[in-house]
């Protein structure tokens, strides 16, 4: 797929020092892609038009349509029609509540109370990965995301997400939609038949409930974000045993749930904090 992901635009920039002046700027593009499952229109996603096949695969897995990439028998992208046609090896029957045409905007996802929908309840499972990382690696992982997010540096208008090991070795995907960036990572992991145990997700935005659900569906136990979580996201994280880290700055970060996955240098402080959270042991 070869659609442009940026465009050049002449703008007027104003500064207190120099006043108004013309300059060239790089703008992120938006692309509306309609997914057809068989003959049925499933959803229209507004996205950045790169790694589209990964995004579609990740979206279908996130919605519970497929469990592995092998279940897709055909996937044809028609870039200039804004359509992708998918067939799967398994026939799907949907009730009105489970399947409906939806318009997924780049800014606010599905405009829904995430964990109350059927597909979320069946695809977002508890993550019992025993993965741990050193506290200093949290800073290094956020730095690695920022350094590798080239499209963000060009435009300032996209979200970035990275699926990696504790040393930062992994894959970065970007999109105007935060959920799309995660679907691209999900699709990538499925297409590569990747074992995500021991992996971490690093994310450029805030931790909404939708982001947390995507992380759970991918099966990753630690998510590190630049910004803050929402209350519903933390409720989901507690229920699904996901370690959430937010507000990562140069010298500090906050651990909101399951800090026992983070190896901290101040052992006494860690023990004190960890005791306020439930154990990940199965009951």
Helices and strands as residue ranges (DSSP letters): E 6-15, E 19-28, E 31-37, E 40-47, H 52-62, G 69-71, E 72-78, E 83-88, E 102-104, G 114-116, H 118-123, E 133-134, H 135-148, H 150-155, E 159-164, E 170-175, H 178-191, E 200-203, H 209-218, E 222-225, H 231-240, E 243-246, E 254-257, G 259-261, E 262-263, H 267-274
